Amino acid sequence: MKKTLAAALTAILIWAQPAHAQSLLRDAETEALFKDMSAPLVKAAGLNPRDVQFALINDDSINAFVVGGQVVYIHSGLIQAADNANQVQGVIAHELGHIADGHIVNADAGTRPAMAIYLLSMVLGLAATAAGAGEAGMGVMAAGQQAAMGKFLAFSRTQESTADASAVKYLNAAGITGKGMLSFFKILQQQEYRYGVGKIDPFMQTHPLSGERIQTMTADITASPAYNKPADPALQERFLRVKAKLIGYVGTPTQTLNTYPLSDQSVYAHYARAYAYHKGGYPDKADAEADALVKAAPHDPYFLEVKGQILLEAGKPAEALAPLREATELSRSNPLIATTFGHALIATENKANYPEAIKVLRTAVARDTENPFAWLQLGTVYELTGDEPRAMLATAERASMNGDSRTAAYSARAAMAGIPKNTPDWIRAQDIAMTAQNDMDDNPKKYKRR
């Protein structure tokens, strides 16, 4: 049975909430790589690197997208499928095209005409059915549905082609070769061949077929002065590390060992196996792989991070402090690494470590607005030190971040009652309480008491 246009558009709206519907993978090293590899492209697109964010989604499919704002969502499957950093840069350039060209903001320009066709066909079809021509009425509605979907898909393909053109322009302006973009589309083309490209109706796709996209872009990419410019070896090294640790984390230990067998003593293999063993519940093996990483680069913050994380989650928080403290310092208090360090300080159950935990975690939440685990840890250490009002504020922050306005409002008001009036923490609690109450007032059915 074919989807109706209304159902298809509903699916699109559901898909437009990835952060809530799918699992996000937060990793300091990966996020830093995305930021650095995209910075020249973001500038070429006329955007501010500080405003553009990246989110890695735990999904094996080869995909990346934007759904509003300036956040680029990248599937883990895309990183696993890519051979090099330059290919990922091509994908990022394409998504930046959607942002800079305002495609999400202007989405109504595609959905409104399509819905108009769909609704008109429904009216005419129902009228024909009421007049006794049931089959004719159903035919009118089916034809209208097909025409409406075709209208929407044509609009979508036009946007994708425009984003491709913008991506080529940004790569050229940034002095980055487009070879990776072409080669990645060839990977996608191979995917189409697997499904039988002859069976794919090009007019019923949201994107032009990969062969068509390659043909359209090749001339401009090969004509660029940057076409034969070598890819950045430092970015490639970082990409291979990130890819290895991702494979180790999302795959099973068996899958990881097939890709990175024990005979492979490269840094990438140690990285992949460290995460695979850690996730699979083999702390001793994970610790041995982490030791090999730290031996290869004693002051690499990300190697120290995984070393500390393995020790912490193996029930050895006191031993985890040294590598995590150094990782936090070397990464300039990266919020994700600092949160793990703060967690370890609390997990020692040593009251002498609590003041440092508060300091570390307050810095983390100030620098990362999407870190509910950091607020959980900060609330925990406030409670352990007897600061109940700020523990309630931390709960309010976490509830607000998770969309739980009822808990956010209650906790924020409780925090206000115990925090000195007009201080920064009191004002923040007041802001949360007001915002949460407004949400409850605007959505009474959602918060109706059971």
DAFEN-V913101 format. One record per run of one state. SS is the DSSP state (~ for helix, > for strand, _ for the rest). FROM is the first residue (numbers start at 1). LEN is the number of residues. If there is no record, write none. Layout:
# DAFEN-V913101
SS,FROM,LEN + SS,FROM,LEN
This chain:
# DAFEN-V913101
_,1,4 + ~,5,11 + _,16,2 + ~,18,4 + _,22,2 + >,24,2 + _,26,2 + ~,28,17 + _,45,8 + >,53,5 + _,58,6 + >,64,2 + _,66,5 + >,71,5 + ~,76,6 + _,82,3 + ~,85,16 + _,101,7 + ~,108,23 + _,131,3 + ~,134,41 + _,175,4 + ~,179,17 + _,196,1 + ~,197,3 + _,200,2 + ~,202,3 + _,205,5 + ~,210,14 + _,224,9 + ~,233,18 + _,251,2 + ~,253,7 + _,260,7 + ~,267,14 + _,281,2 + ~,283,14 + _,297,4 + ~,301,13 + _,314,3 + ~,317,14 + _,331,4 + ~,335,13 + _,348,3 + ~,351,17 + _,368,4 + ~,372,13 + _,385,3 + ~,388,14 + _,402,3 + ~,405,14 + _,419,5 + ~,424,19 + _,443,8
